[in-house]
Amino acid sequence: MSTTVPPEIEEHTRTLRALLHRWGYAYYVLDAPEVSDAIYDQHYRELVDLESRYPELVSPDSPTRRVGERPASAFVSVTHRVPMFSLENAFSQAELEKWGERLLRAIGPGLEFICELKIDGSATALSYEDGVLVRGATRGDGVEGEEITQNLRTIRAIPLKLLGGEVPAVLEVRGEAFIPRDEFERINQERQAAGEKLFANPRNACAGTLRQLDSRVVASRRLGFFAYTAHYGRAESQWEALAELESHGFRVNPHRSLCRDLAEVRTFCEHWENHRHELPYDTDGVVVKVNAFDHQREVGFTSKFPRWAIAFKYPAEEKSTVVEAIAVQV
Ligand SMILES: CC(C)(CNC(=O)c1ccc(Oc2ccccc2)cc1)c1ccc2c(N)nc(N)nc2n1
């Protein structure tokens, strides 16, 4: 029996949804809560109650639809609308300079670089149609990935609906899902108490969590997400594309820099090689890209990598294990 929804209830539900979207964005994307958790929860419960009384009010982008009802049986393979390329690696400043000089010869004096942190998590693809999240997937082999939409919907920093006036009909977003170090420690304590195998590091914990078939397990863990690529947006440079992603409600890593030359790139890399442990999440390097999209198109791709981007990897750290420490004491 279809209950017609009284107009004032429909209006109130729309208001509640808009408020919860805004409060969720302020809390999970801007790290700047606008209301107390108690106020948020009270309005959330009111929306859940209204949606249960009037099921025709529920929409896929409702904040109450972040956790899937039932576990998936297995993951489906999906083909990315835009392939996800890997990055060439530079293991020293000398290698980075060689890459940069080659680009300088190819493009000339107008060349600008952008430096972004390389977050140590799981590369992720998000597809939006008319501003609504319709699919999320792992990177897989770059051409095909596993469809993990239900799991990604539980990550509060991933918008279920794009903010901003003008949304493109299709927006393909790439970014890194990750687990902050303190949340990694908490999960491992939980697993230790349950007699389960521990995760070796936050990256493994993130990949393992995203492969969970039951999205309630994913929802119980505090995963983050930083967007770093937008396809079919209006931007003409990577710097603008990151600002466009922020305008649509994505969290974009704030530690990024526009660099006029390789000296500024080197300064950025050296700074974060020394200060990365002050961040609450693991990073394993810096991604340096040619900023202007027409310059990127000018140099193009090899079969595996874009020629206009490179990952400067930090030297592996001397992780002193307990055995080494005991050996030293003896
Ligand atoms: C540069 C790119 C490889 C993304 N870009 C792409 O995947 C990509 C893919 C098709 C493109 O254009 C095509 C479109 C259609 C067909 C072929 C190419 C352009 C960029 C990349 C990879 C990993 C990154 C990472 N871990 N952290 C940050 N901060 N940035 C990163 N950036």
The ligand as an SDF file (V2000), in Angstrom:
LIG
                    3D

 32 35  0  0  0  0  0  0  0  0999 V2000
   49.2250   10.6390  -12.7400 C   0  0  0  0  0  0  0  0  0  0  0  0
   48.4930    9.3750  -12.2660 C   0  0  0  0  0  0  0  0  0  0  0  0
   48.9730    8.1790  -13.0770 C   0  0  0  0  0  0  0  0  0  0  0  0
   46.9670    9.5360  -12.3940 C   0  0  0  0  0  0  0  0  0  0  0  0
   46.5740    9.8250  -13.7740 N   0  0  0  0  0  0  0  0  0  0  0  0
   46.0080    8.8850  -14.5440 C   0  0  0  0  0  0  0  0  0  0  0  0
   45.8180    7.7510  -14.1480 O   0  0  0  0  0  0  0  0  0  0  0  0
   45.5930    9.2750  -15.9500 C   0  0  0  0  0  0  0  0  0  0  0  0
   44.9510    8.3270  -16.7200 C   0  0  0  0  0  0  0  0  0  0  0  0
   44.5930    8.6580  -18.0320 C   0  0  0  0  0  0  0  0  0  0  0  0
   44.8590    9.9170  -18.5280 C   0  0  0  0  0  0  0  0  0  0  0  0
   44.5240   10.2620  -19.8360 O   0  0  0  0  0  0  0  0  0  0  0  0
   43.9940    9.2860  -20.6700 C   0  0  0  0  0  0  0  0  0  0  0  0
   42.6070    9.2820  -20.8870 C   0  0  0  0  0  0  0  0  0  0  0  0
   42.0650    8.2950  -21.7050 C   0  0  0  0  0  0  0  0  0  0  0  0
   42.9000    7.3060  -22.2960 C   0  0  0  0  0  0  0  0  0  0  0  0
   44.2860    7.3210  -22.0320 C   0  0  0  0  0  0  0  0  0  0  0  0
   44.8380    8.3090  -21.2160 C   0  0  0  0  0  0  0  0  0  0  0  0
   45.4780   10.8650  -17.7330 C   0  0  0  0  0  0  0  0  0  0  0  0
   45.8350   10.5420  -16.4270 C   0  0  0  0  0  0  0  0  0  0  0  0
   48.7600    9.1720  -10.7760 C   0  0  0  0  0  0  0  0  0  0  0  0
   48.9460    7.8920  -10.2620 C   0  0  0  0  0  0  0  0  0  0  0  0
   49.1290    7.7390   -8.8770 C   0  0  0  0  0  0  0  0  0  0  0  0
   49.1230    8.8780   -8.0560 C   0  0  0  0  0  0  0  0  0  0  0  0
   49.2900    8.8410   -6.6280 C   0  0  0  0  0  0  0  0  0  0  0  0
   49.4800    7.6730   -5.9790 N   0  0  0  0  0  0  0  0  0  0  0  0
   49.2600    9.9790   -5.9080 N   0  0  0  0  0  0  0  0  0  0  0  0
   49.0730   11.1640   -6.5320 C   0  0  0  0  0  0  0  0  0  0  0  0
   49.0530   12.2880   -5.7790 N   0  0  0  0  0  0  0  0  0  0  0  0
   48.9190   11.2690   -7.8720 N   0  0  0  0  0  0  0  0  0  0  0  0
   48.9220   10.1510   -8.6440 C   0  0  0  0  0  0  0  0  0  0  0  0
   48.7460   10.2790   -9.9890 N   0  0  0  0  0  0  0  0  0  0  0  0
  1  2  1  0
  2  3  1  0
  2  4  1  0
  2 21  1  0
  4  5  1  0
  5  6  1  0
  6  7  2  0
  6  8  1  0
  8  9  1  0
  8 20  2  0
  9 10  2  0
 10 11  1  0
 11 12  1  0
 11 19  2  0
 12 13  1  0
 13 14  1  0
 13 18  2  0
 14 15  2  0
 15 16  1  0
 16 17  2  0
 17 18  1  0
 19 20  1  0
 21 22  1  0
 21 32  2  0
 22 23  2  0
 23 24  1  0
 24 25  1  0
 24 31  2  0
 25 26  1  0
 25 27  2  0
 27 28  1  0
 28 29  1  0
 28 30  2  0
 30 31  1  0
 31 32  1  0
M  END
$$$$
